[in-house]
Amino acid sequence: MKALVINLASEGARMGFMAGQLDRLGITFARLEATTPATLSPDPLDPYWSRWERPLRSTEMAAMLSHRAAWKHVVDQGAPMLILEDDAVLLAGVPALLLTLKSLPEAELVSLETRGRRKLITRIPHPNAPIHRLWQDRTGAAAYVLNPSGARKLLNRVAKAPGLADGVLCAAYEVTAWQAVPALACQLDRCDAEGIAAPIETNSAIGREVKPNDRPSAAQKLRRIHAQIRMGVRDLSHRSGSDKVIVSLAKD
């Protein structure tokens, strides 16, 4: 299975880091030019961008469009791919998992990462892979496997309304999602918390951008409330046979 790395042209050091670790793991990869605030389409003032739960930063818009481009690439290639942001730290077990996932079409989306937040997952793993059904995630879009059927569903979702890239993944209940257990990836900003040495420094472009001054509209507030209720219902309806857990990172 191939990997697709979302990377800005200005982030050569990050791409070098990603290329090095993917080469060491024996994973073939391609680079996907990330969208920037200067290349947004639609324009940031387009009404499309107001259809989420709060005003979005231009960097958040760009990140979602970058992932959208990756989803389209998966559809165009007609094969599952490992989608990576360029600050994802991968562990040694990734190649073996990718080999297994190639023969599991029912796994439309598989999160490889942990961000130290609880996820609602089944207690019993898949019979043929170290993955558990993922009923509710909260954050994270740095390392996930996506197959074409899942990619089509995500593209249909963002055609109607935008969102944070990880917010879209977490809210897409129509996608059959799974979680690698133990987790096999984390972002650079999680290295200290996970007790591993950060291979390079990290500096988030989204974190550097000032939040919009605009207050959420009434419609956006209602969407936020609806999203919280929807997550609560999801949580309650899948509690049987499942647990809310922080998925630990594998010991490399």
PATI-696031 format. One record per residue (C-alpha): residue in three letters; x, y, z. Coordinates in steps of 0.05 Angstrom, whole numbers, plus 5000, padded with zeros to 4 digits. Example, Ala and Ser with C-alpha at 12.3 -4.5 7.8 and 13.67 -1.06 7.14 Angstrom:
BEGIN
ALA524649105156;SER527349795143;
This chain:
BEGIN
MET500050005000;LYS502650694982;ALA502851315026;LEU500852015007;VAL504352575045;ILE500853255050;ASN506453775049;LEU507454515037;ALA512954704988;SER515855155042;GLU516554575091;GLY522554225060;ALA525253985128;ARG518753645144;MET518553305076;GLY525653065086;PHE523752775154;MET517652425124;ALA521552155065;GLY526951885112;GLN522251505157;LEU518051225100;ASP524250985064;ARG526650645128;LEU519850305135;GLY519950095062;ILE513450465045;THR512850754975;PHE510151464978;ALA508152064937;ARG507952794958;LEU501553194953;GLU502253944949;ALA498354235007;THR493254794995;THR495255465024;PRO490956065045;ALA493156394981;THR490555824938;LEU483755704971;SER478055504926;PRO472655704940;ASP474756394964;PRO474756475041;LEU468956965035;ASP464656454998;PRO458356265037;TYR460655535035;TRP465555675092;SER460055925138;ARG456655235140;TRP460654965198;GLU460055055273;ARG464355685279;PRO468456155235;LEU474455795206;ARG481556055201;SER484256085130;THR489455565150;GLU483955105174;MET480355185108;ALA486855025071;ALA488054405114;MET481154135098;LEU482054255024;SER488853895027;HIS485453285057;ARG479853335006;ALA485053304951;ALA487952684984;TRP481052354986;LYS480152514912;HIS486952204897;VAL484751554932;VAL478451534889;ASP482451674826;GLN487551124843;GLY482150624860;ALA486250334918;PRO486950454993;MET492550925014;LEU495951155078;ILE494551895083;LEU499652285124;GLU500652995147;ASP507953175146;ASP508753175222;ALA506652445232;VAL511552005270;LEU510651275248;LEU512550645286;ALA515650005261;GLY509049625259;VAL506050055204;PRO508349645143;ALA505448995171;LEU498749325185;LEU498449625116;LEU499648945085;THR493848655126;LEU489149235110;LYS489849135035;SER485348515041;LEU480148835087;PRO475449245043;GLU470549325102;ALA475649775136;GLU473950415099;LEU477850855147;VAL483150635197;SER486251135245;LEU493450965263;GLU494551525313;THR493351725384;ARG492752435410;GLY491652275483;ARG484052345480;ARG478951795493;LYS476051415434;LEU469850965435;ILE472150295408;THR469749575411;ARG472949115462;ILE473748555411;PRO478548685353;HIS477548495281;PRO478947745273;ASN484347865220;ALA487748505242;PRO489948895305;ILE484349405295;HIS478049545334;ARG471549845307;LEU471850595321;TRP465050875339;GLN467151575361;ASP473651945353;ARG474852665376;THR480952915340;GLY486652715294;ALA487852695219;ALA495452595215;ALA495651855198;TYR489951445171;VAL488650915118;LEU482851075071;ASN479850635017;PRO476050884956;SER469050754984;GLY470651145047;ALA473851705006;ARG467551784964;LYS463351855027;LEU467952385054;LEU467852764989;ASN460252744989;ARG460253015060;VAL464753615047;ALA461053774982;LYS455353995028;ALA459054335084;PRO466254455107;GLY469554325174;LEU476254195207;ALA479653625171;ASP479453175233;GLY472453425250;VAL470053165183;LEU473252485195;CYS470352435265;ALA463352635245;ALA462852175184;TYR458951615216;GLU457051365146;VAL464351145139;THR466150475171;ALA471850695216;TRP476950285255;GLN482650435303;ALA489550105305;VAL490749825374;PRO496049965397;ALA496650615359;LEU502350645309;ALA503051395299;CYS502952055334;GLN504352775314;LEU510853115330;ASP507453555383;ARG505552915421;CYS512652625425;ASP514252895494;ALA507552645522;GLU508851965492;GLY515851925519;ILE519451915452;ALA524752385425;ALA521952875373;PRO526052765309;ILE525053485286;GLU522054125315;THR514754265300;ASN511154925289;SER503854915268;ALA501655415215;ILE494555375242;GLY496955525313;ARG500556145288;GLU494356445255;VAL490056895299;LYS482956645308;PRO477657015269;ASN474457605306;ASP467557405280;ARG462957095331;PRO459356455312;SER452756605278;ALA446156335306;ALA446155805253;GLN453355595271;LYS451455555345;LEU445655105328;ARG450154655286;ARG454954605345;ILE449254405391;HIS446753895340;ALA453753605332;GLN454453525408;ILE447653185413;ARG449452735355;MET455952515389;GLY452152385454;VAL447051945418;ARG452751585382;ASP456251465448;LEU450051185483;SER447850745425;HIS454550395419;ARG456550305492;SER454849565492;GLY461149175479;SER465349815474;ASP469650255519;LYS471950975518;VAL479450915523;ILE485851285509;VAL489250835458;SER496550745478;LEU502250825429;ALA505850185411;LYS512750085441;ASP517450115382;
